Each structure stands twice: as C-alpha cells, then as structure tokens.
Amino acid sequence: MTSQTDDARLLDALLTTMETGVIPKTEAGVAGGSKIFGAALLRKSDLTPVLVETNNEIENPLWHGEVHTLKRFYEMPAEGRPDTRDLVFLSTHEPCSMCLSAITWSGFDNFYYFFSHEDSRDAFAIPHDLKILKEVFTLEPGGYNRKNAFWTGRSIHAMIDAQPEPQRSAFKDRAAAISRKYDELSATYQATKQDNAIPLN
C-alpha cells in the first residue's frame, strides 16, 4: 500500500484498531501493572483485526506487546490461523530489538508504529529500547534499517503528515486524542510501577 488513498484507508483501520481494540486491552493491562505497549494483527485483504493484545510483563518479562500478540497468534488453531504474509502488524510503540526480531522470525513483511523509540524514552519514561540498542548493538537512535530484506517499518505519524488536507487534519485530531489517552495510561503505570517485579520497569 503506497498511494495516498491506500494509506488513508490503512490509517483509518490502524487508528480505529487502536481506539476500539488496543486501548481498552491496554487499560486492563496497565490496571494489572503491565506497561502501556500493545499490538494488533489485521488482514491485508480487508483491514479487519485478527487479534488485538497488550503488554503482559506481569506474567513474563518477555511478553512485550508485540511478543505477547505473537504468543496469542500461535495459540490459535493452525487450520484457521492466517499466514503472516497476509497480515498487517500494528505496534503502538516502535518495536524494541527483541520485538523486531520476533516480527522477523514470524515472517511478517511489515509493521506500523504510532509512538517512536524517542517517545517511549521522553514522553513515557521508558528508555530501555534505546538503551539496549546502544549498549548491546552500538546503534544510535534510528540506527536500524526500517526497510530491509525482511520487512518495512513505517511511522503512522509520518504517514499522516503525507496525507493531503482535509484528511491530514482529521487524522491528526484522532492521533492527538490517542496520544492524550496514552498520557493518562502512562501516568497510571508510572505511579504504580514500583509495586511490580518487572526487571526493567
């Protein structure tokens, strides 16, 4: 999907999935002590959600939003489970190095993210993605290839910026409302994170 019209249709589906699916799941996850990250899988054919999930680090520190979504995906019966090549991968936050690898190993050729690594660090006080990229892989922010032999990763905000008016303003308004909701969720998580046993909280 590369044209503005196709991107507009995709943007609407991605934002709707966040608004009606990922955010409610994340509210429940944050109430239980997990972080604010979530993910969803949509069919490329009609952009309907196949699965919506959220972070579940309270159960297992590896259950980031993306990895927990993949766990649930592979728990689906094989005979009814779509091929990953036929799916769109939505991540609320730019995937960390573990989640990038999980997306790759699972055979996805795409992912779309709403918040950047810098947002995770600066707006949500969760700097671990960038710290790990720097300390383990010696990568500066933005140092990984968002377009490579395996997949293409795209920023939802960059896609919105590329839309013509009046679509751009309408999408920006929806994105701003989503951001405000995540600010609220982040405040709840930050206020209670010392009560959990997540190693990197």
C-alpha positions as CSV (number, residue, x, y, z in Angstrom):
1,M,0.0,0.0,0.0
2,T,1.8,3.1,-1.2
3,S,-0.7,5.6,-2.7
4,Q,-2.3,8.3,-0.5
5,T,-5.7,6.7,-1.0
6,D,-4.5,3.3,0.1
7,D,-2.6,4.9,3.0
8,A,-5.7,6.8,4.1
9,R,-7.7,3.6,4.2
10,L,-4.9,1.9,6.1
11,L,-4.5,4.8,8.5
12,D,-8.2,4.7,9.3
13,A,-8.0,1.0,10.1
14,L,-4.9,1.3,12.2
15,L,-6.3,4.2,14.3
16,T,-9.7,2.5,14.6
17,T,-8.0,-0.6,15.9
18,M,-6.1,1.4,18.4
19,E,-9.2,3.3,19.5
20,T,-11.6,0.4,19.8
21,G,-9.3,-2.6,20.5
22,V,-5.8,-1.9,21.7
23,I,-6.5,0.9,24.1
24,P,-9.2,-1.0,26.0
25,K,-6.9,-4.0,26.3
26,T,-4.1,-1.8,27.4
27,E,-6.2,-0.1,30.1
28,A,-6.8,-3.5,31.6
29,G,-3.1,-4.4,31.3
30,V,-2.0,-1.2,33.0
31,A,-4.5,-1.7,35.7
32,G,-2.8,-5.0,36.4
33,G,0.7,-3.4,36.5
34,S,1.9,-4.0,32.9
35,K,3.4,-1.4,30.6
36,I,1.4,0.6,28.0
37,F,2.6,-1.2,24.9
38,G,0.2,-3.0,22.6
39,A,-0.1,-4.5,19.2
40,A,-2.6,-5.9,16.7
41,L,-2.8,-8.0,13.6
42,L,-5.1,-7.0,10.7
43,R,-5.9,-8.8,7.4
44,K,-4.3,-7.1,4.4
45,S,-7.3,-8.0,2.3
46,D,-9.9,-6.0,4.2
47,L,-8.0,-4.5,7.1
48,T,-10.2,-6.2,9.7
49,P,-8.5,-7.1,13.0
50,V,-7.5,-10.7,13.6
51,L,-6.0,-10.3,17.0
52,V,-5.6,-7.4,19.5
53,E,-3.3,-7.7,22.5
54,T,-1.3,-5.7,25.0
55,N,1.8,-6.0,27.2
56,N,1.7,-8.7,29.8
57,E,5.1,-8.3,31.5
58,I,3.5,-9.0,34.9
59,E,3.2,-12.7,33.8
60,N,6.5,-12.8,31.9
61,P,9.0,-10.0,31.2
62,L,9.3,-11.3,27.6
63,W,5.6,-10.7,27.0
64,H,6.0,-7.3,25.4
65,G,3.0,-6.1,23.4
66,E,4.3,-7.5,20.2
67,V,5.7,-10.7,21.5
68,H,2.5,-11.3,23.6
69,T,0.4,-10.8,20.5
70,L,2.5,-13.3,18.6
71,K,2.2,-15.8,21.5
72,R,-1.6,-15.5,21.3
73,F,-1.4,-15.7,17.5
74,Y,0.4,-19.0,17.5
75,E,-2.0,-20.3,20.1
76,M,-4.8,-20.0,17.5
77,P,-5.6,-23.3,15.8
78,A,-3.3,-23.8,12.8
79,E,-6.1,-24.6,10.4
80,G,-7.7,-21.2,11.0
81,R,-4.7,-19.1,11.5
82,P,-3.8,-16.7,8.6
83,D,-0.3,-16.7,7.1
84,T,1.7,-13.8,8.5
85,R,2.5,-12.6,4.9
86,D,-1.2,-11.9,4.7
87,L,-1.3,-9.7,7.7
88,V,-0.5,-6.1,8.8
89,F,1.4,-5.8,12.0
90,L,0.4,-2.8,14.2
91,S,2.6,-1.8,17.1
92,T,1.5,1.1,19.4
93,H,5.2,1.9,20.0
94,E,8.2,1.4,17.8
95,P,9.3,-2.2,18.5
96,C,12.3,-2.9,20.7
97,S,15.2,-5.1,19.5
98,M,13.5,-8.3,20.8
99,C,10.2,-7.4,19.2
100,L,11.9,-6.5,15.9
101,S,13.5,-10.0,15.9
102,A,10.2,-11.7,16.8
103,I,8.4,-9.9,14.0
104,T,11.2,-11.0,11.6
105,W,11.3,-14.6,12.8
106,S,7.5,-14.8,12.4
107,G,7.6,-13.9,8.7
108,F,5.9,-10.5,8.7
109,D,6.9,-8.2,5.9
110,N,5.7,-5.1,7.6
111,F,5.0,-3.2,10.8
112,Y,3.4,0.1,11.6
113,Y,4.1,2.0,14.8
114,F,2.4,5.0,16.4
115,F,4.9,6.2,19.0
116,S,8.7,6.3,18.3
117,H,11.6,5.0,20.5
118,E,12.2,8.6,21.4
119,D,8.6,8.9,22.6
120,S,9.0,5.8,24.7
121,R,12.1,7.4,26.4
122,D,11.0,11.0,26.6
123,A,7.2,11.0,26.9
124,F,6.7,7.7,28.7
125,A,9.9,7.5,30.8
126,I,10.7,4.0,29.4
127,P,14.2,4.3,27.9
128,H,15.1,0.7,27.7
129,D,14.6,0.2,23.9
130,L,17.2,2.9,23.1
131,K,19.5,1.8,25.9
132,I,19.6,-1.8,24.7
133,L,20.1,-0.7,21.0
134,K,23.0,1.4,22.2
135,E,24.6,-0.9,24.8
136,V,24.1,-4.2,23.0
137,F,24.1,-3.3,19.3
138,T,26.0,0.0,19.5
139,L,23.2,1.7,17.5
140,E,22.2,5.3,17.9
141,P,18.5,6.2,17.8
142,G,17.1,5.4,14.4
143,G,20.2,3.3,13.6
144,Y,18.4,0.1,12.4
145,N,17.1,-0.3,8.9
146,R,13.4,0.4,8.6
147,K,13.4,-1.0,5.1
148,N,15.3,-4.3,4.6
149,A,15.2,-7.7,3.1
150,F,12.6,-8.9,5.7
151,W,10.2,-6.0,6.3
152,T,9.4,-2.4,6.0
153,G,8.6,-0.4,9.2
154,R,6.6,2.7,8.9
155,S,5.7,5.5,11.3
156,I,2.0,6.2,11.4
157,H,2.7,9.9,12.1
158,A,4.8,10.2,9.0
159,M,2.0,8.6,7.0
160,I,-0.4,11.1,8.4
161,D,1.9,14.0,7.6
162,A,2.0,12.8,3.9
163,Q,-1.8,12.9,3.6
164,P,-3.5,15.8,1.8
165,E,-6.0,18.1,3.5
166,P,-8.6,17.8,4.9
167,Q,-7.7,14.1,5.6
168,R,-4.4,15.1,7.3
169,S,-6.1,17.4,9.9
170,A,-8.8,14.8,10.6
171,F,-6.1,12.1,11.2
172,K,-4.0,14.4,13.3
173,D,-7.1,15.1,15.6
174,R,-7.6,11.4,16.1
175,A,-3.9,10.8,16.7
176,A,-3.9,13.6,19.3
177,A,-6.8,12.1,21.1
178,I,-4.9,8.7,21.1
179,S,-1.8,10.4,22.5
180,R,-3.8,12.0,25.3
181,K,-5.2,8.6,26.3
182,Y,-1.7,7.1,26.4
183,D,-0.5,10.1,28.5
184,E,-3.2,9.0,31.0
185,L,-2.2,5.4,30.9
186,S,1.4,6.3,31.3
187,A,0.7,8.3,34.4
188,T,-1.1,5.3,35.9
189,Y,1.8,3.0,35.1
190,Q,4.5,5.3,36.4
191,A,2.6,5.8,39.7
192,T,2.3,2.1,40.3
193,K,5.4,0.5,38.6
194,Q,7.3,0.2,41.9
195,D,4.7,-2.3,43.1
196,N,5.5,-4.9,40.4
197,A,8.5,-7.1,39.8
198,I,9.2,-6.3,36.1
199,P,13.1,-6.3,35.8
200,L,13.2,-3.2,33.5
201,N,10.3,-1.1,34.7
